[in-house]
Structures are given as structure tokens and as C-alpha cells.
């Protein structure tokens, strides 16, 4: 399943294919948030959308269900 990830603070986005290892998903989220450069950003949020552009509430639950 293809999922679009987008961070409104950094303006970065990425497409990922689920299922994937949870660690990889967390790493990708960290890259979008630029945690290595900016550290923790208050209220920074990564949004997730399915192929039909519907928002996904919890990508980690969805990812787990696809394994």
C-alpha cells in the first residue's frame, strides 16, 4: 500500500510502501521533521494520506495490520 507522508513545518514529503519495519517508518518520519538538524519542533506534525488522498489517523496501527 502506498502512503504519502508530509510535514507541514518543513514542507518535506515522501511516498512509502507499507508494510515496512516500524524502525524504518520512524526513521522516515524523523527525516521529514529534520530532527537531526532542528531537534524537536513543538507542534510539528507529519500527516499521512492513502492513495485516494484520505488522511490516515495512525500509520503505525495500519502498518502493523498489513504484516
C-alpha positions in Angstrom: 0.0 0.0 0.0 1.4 3.4 -1.0 1.2 6.1 1.6 2.2 9.8 1.3 3.9 11.4 4.3 4.0 15.2 4.6 5.4 17.5 7.3 3.7 20.9 7.3 6.6 22.6 9.2 9.5 21.6 6.9 7.4 21.2 3.8 9.0 17.9 3.1 7.1 14.9 1.8 7.8 11.3 0.8 6.0 8.2 -0.6 6.4 4.9 1.2 5.2 1.4 0.6 3.6 -0.3 3.6 4.1 -2.6 5.3 7.6 -1.7 6.4 9.6 -2.3 9.6 8.5 0.2 12.3 12.0 1.4 12.8 12.3 2.4 9.1 8.9 4.2 9.4 10.2 6.1 12.5 13.4 7.0 10.7 11.5 8.3 7.7 9.3 10.4 10.0 12.4 11.8 11.7 13.9 12.8 8.3 10.7 14.7 7.3 10.8 16.5 10.7 14.6 17.2 10.2 15.2 16.1 13.8 18.9 15.7 13.2 19.2 19.4 12.2 16.4 21.1 14.0 15.8 18.9 17.0 12.3 18.6 18.4 9.8 21.1 17.0 6.8 21.8 19.1 3.6 21.1 17.2 5.4 19.7 14.2 3.2 17.0 12.7 3.6 14.5 9.9 0.4 13.8 8.1 -0.3 10.5 6.3 -2.5 10.0 3.2 -3.6 6.9 1.3 -3.7 6.6 -2.4 -7.1 8.2 -2.6 -5.8 11.2 -0.5 -7.7 10.2 2.6 -5.9 11.1 5.8 -4.7 8.1 7.9 -5.1 8.6 11.6 -2.5 6.1 12.9 0.0 4.9 10.4 1.7 2.6 12.9 -1.6 0.6 13.5 -2.2 0.4 9.8 1.4 -0.7 9.1 1.1 -3.5 11.8 -2.2 -4.7 10.3 -0.6 -5.1 6.9 2.1 -7.5 8.1 
